[in-house]
Amino acid sequence: MKQLVYNAIQTPDGTILVSRFRHDYQTHRDTNGYIYMVDGGNDYLRRNAAPLGFEYTELSLYEDDSIADIREVFAWRTNSLTYSFLKDNYILLKDMKTEHIEAICSQAQYKQWHSLMSRELTYRIETLKPK
């Protein structure tokens, strides 16, 4: 089963609802009057649009999607003082320090993220190298 890395929808009024962790239930009453919901973080997709079946745009990404797309939206939770500018303790993959990504790759507890983090390191070497 593919690893979910971004769990999000966009409602008709343009609001993006993101669920970052399991049971991170997010709702929004759209300008059309309907209520939209996402839940599940990177563990599962759960959706609701009331009334049932009302349209929204699915934005979710999986680990095998384009790393260029993933790095713009995948957020890593950190308690590190390294990122003192953070408001909510989440940092986008593209903004993480290389040393931090390497540390994640070296720790067994983050095994499910090793492939994604390795892809980001490769992307940085191949795409972001100085000209």
C-alpha positions as CSV (number, residue, x, y, z in Angstrom):
1,M,0.0,0.0,0.0
2,K,1.3,3.4,-1.0
3,Q,2.2,5.9,1.8
4,L,-0.1,8.9,1.9
5,V,2.0,12.1,2.3
6,Y,-0.5,14.9,2.0
7,N,-4.2,14.6,2.9
8,A,-6.1,17.6,1.6
9,I,-9.1,18.9,-0.4
10,Q,-10.0,22.2,-1.9
11,T,-13.6,23.4,-1.5
12,P,-15.5,25.3,-4.2
13,D,-14.6,28.7,-2.6
14,G,-10.9,27.8,-2.8
15,T,-10.3,26.9,0.9
16,I,-7.8,24.1,1.3
17,L,-8.5,21.7,4.2
18,V,-5.4,19.7,5.3
19,S,-5.4,16.8,7.9
20,R,-1.8,16.5,9.1
21,F,-2.1,13.6,11.6
22,R,-4.4,10.8,12.5
23,H,-7.7,12.1,13.9
24,D,-6.9,15.7,12.8
25,Y,-10.5,16.4,11.9
26,Q,-10.8,19.6,9.9
27,T,-14.0,21.3,8.8
28,H,-15.0,24.3,6.8
29,R,-18.4,25.9,5.9
30,D,-18.0,26.9,2.3
31,T,-19.5,30.1,0.9
32,N,-22.0,27.8,-0.8
33,G,-23.3,27.0,2.7
34,Y,-22.1,23.4,2.7
35,I,-19.8,21.9,5.3
36,Y,-16.7,20.0,4.1
37,M,-14.4,17.7,6.2
38,V,-11.1,15.9,6.0
39,D,-9.5,13.6,8.5
40,G,-6.9,10.9,8.8
41,G,-3.6,12.7,8.4
42,N,-1.0,10.5,6.6
43,D,-2.7,7.3,7.8
44,Y,-6.0,7.3,5.9
45,L,-8.4,9.5,3.8
46,R,-11.7,10.4,5.3
47,R,-14.0,12.9,3.6
48,N,-17.4,14.3,4.0
49,A,-19.3,17.0,2.1
50,A,-22.8,17.8,3.4
51,P,-25.0,17.3,1.6
52,L,-23.4,14.0,0.6
53,G,-21.8,14.0,-2.8
54,F,-21.2,17.7,-3.1
55,E,-18.1,18.3,-5.2
56,Y,-14.6,19.2,-4.0
57,T,-11.2,18.9,-5.5
58,E,-9.0,16.1,-4.2
59,L,-5.4,17.4,-3.6
60,S,-3.9,14.4,-1.7
61,L,-0.5,13.1,-2.7
62,Y,1.2,9.7,-2.2
63,E,4.9,8.9,-1.9
64,D,5.3,7.9,-5.5
65,D,3.9,11.2,-6.8
66,S,6.3,13.9,-8.1
67,I,8.8,15.0,-5.5
68,A,8.6,18.5,-6.9
69,D,4.9,18.6,-5.9
70,I,5.3,16.8,-2.6
71,R,8.1,19.0,-1.3
72,E,5.7,22.1,-1.7
73,V,3.0,20.6,0.6
74,F,4.5,17.8,2.8
75,A,4.9,19.1,6.3
76,W,7.1,17.6,9.0
77,R,6.3,18.2,12.6
78,T,9.3,19.3,14.6
79,N,10.0,20.6,18.1
80,S,13.5,21.7,17.1
81,L,14.8,25.1,18.0
82,T,16.5,25.0,14.7
83,Y,13.3,26.3,13.1
84,S,12.4,29.0,15.6
85,F,10.4,30.9,12.9
86,L,7.7,28.2,12.8
87,K,4.3,29.2,14.0
88,D,2.8,25.7,14.4
89,N,5.8,23.4,14.6
90,Y,5.4,22.1,11.0
91,I,8.0,22.8,8.4
92,L,7.6,22.1,4.7
93,L,9.9,19.5,3.2
94,K,11.5,22.0,0.9
95,D,12.4,24.2,3.9
96,M,14.0,21.5,6.0
97,K,17.7,21.6,6.5
98,T,19.7,18.9,4.7
99,E,21.2,17.8,8.0
100,H,17.7,17.3,9.5
101,I,16.6,15.2,6.6
102,E,19.8,13.1,6.9
103,A,19.1,12.6,10.6
104,I,15.6,11.4,9.9
105,C,17.0,8.9,7.3
106,S,19.4,7.5,9.9
107,Q,16.7,6.7,12.5
108,A,14.8,3.5,12.4
109,Q,11.7,5.0,14.1
110,Y,11.2,7.0,10.9
111,K,11.6,4.1,8.5
112,Q,8.3,4.8,6.7
113,W,9.7,8.2,5.7
114,H,13.2,7.2,4.6
115,S,12.2,6.8,0.9
116,L,10.6,10.2,0.7
117,M,13.4,11.9,2.5
118,S,16.0,10.2,0.2
119,R,14.0,11.4,-2.8
120,E,14.2,14.9,-1.4
121,L,18.0,14.7,-1.0
122,T,18.4,13.4,-4.5
123,Y,16.1,16.2,-5.8
124,R,18.2,18.8,-4.1
125,I,21.4,17.4,-5.6
126,E,20.0,17.0,-9.1
127,T,17.8,20.1,-9.4
128,L,18.9,22.7,-6.9
129,K,22.7,22.5,-7.4
130,P,24.4,25.9,-7.9
131,K,24.9,27.0,-11.5
